Amino acid sequence: MTDLGQHLQGLWLPLVTPFRDGVLDETSLRRLTRHYTRQPVDGFILGATSGEGMTLRSGELERLVATVREAMATDGRNVPLCLGLSGADTQRLKDLLDETADWPIDGYLIASPYYLRPSQRGLAAHFEALADHAAWPLVLYNIPYRTGVNIDNDTLLRLAGHPNIVGLKDCGASRERTIALLRDRPAGFRVLTGEDAHAHDALSDGADGAILLSAHLETATFAAVRSELKRDNAEAALARWREVSELTRLLFAEPSPAPAKYWLWRTGLIDSAEVRLPMVEVGAELAGTLDREIARRVAVAA
């Protein structure tokens, strides 16, 4: 396994979970893994929001991790894997940490507890209890529009001091707050944006990387945005961003990951656009829009 704190930067892909006829599609999963390990991807997130993790049974989640790791081993390039976990019961999450402690992962991406809306003291105690218990490092996932609670910067800075908390997936929807966090964070605490539509801004402001569903498409271009910024080529970075910025709108025109799965199915990377209820596949209007955009990009690349 890798030192997650050192590798938590660059472009990470929250890999979709392919299904077919109601079950995990391991053939498509291997194909996806082989494809993206050949792209400039620095790590994978498995079983989180984009991976429909809340619909996965424990055995499926374990098989997901094992299949991806096996596919990487046969393809010759291993990248770090973070397992997405979520829940509102601290003890239940500790049990999940025990159940997954010997899985071939490098860390966890753990979202704030949803629905209960704990105080900042409660959030800090929750994440500290998990970090104390976990066999692998934690990346915090702040996404208040899904969980109903925001992790304040003071709380994040307290948690950043924990030796087993190495970073943050930032979907806090406040550029000002993110800039302040980037300024005040301790050395070694990584901040990666998870807001696809605002990734260029966050990277320009100094985020260490991005975790982007949209990077399933035009992966090299998304990676090039950060690479150009790292070389202080702001104009080139903006030009590359403009090539893909429309994708960040299209892929969230209906609840994610349905649009991305439709695109991946239409382009042959997965064998079905299937999602699990309560998610549904894209409607006819968006499907037509996606088909037209696929055809346009194929024509441009020809």
Secondary structure by P-SEA (a helix, b strand, c coil): ccccccccccccccbbbbbccccccaaaaaaaaaaaaaccccbbbccccccccccccaaaaaaaaaaaaaaaaaaccccbbbbbbbbccaaaaaaaaaaacccccccccccccccccccaaaaaaaaaaaaacccbbbbbbbbcccccccccaaaaaaaaacccccccccccccaaaaaaaaacccccbbbbbccccaaaaaaaaccccccccccccaaaaaaaaaaaaaacaaaaaaaaaaacaaaaaaaaccccaaaaaaaaaaaccccccccccccccccaaaaaaaaaaaaaaaaaac
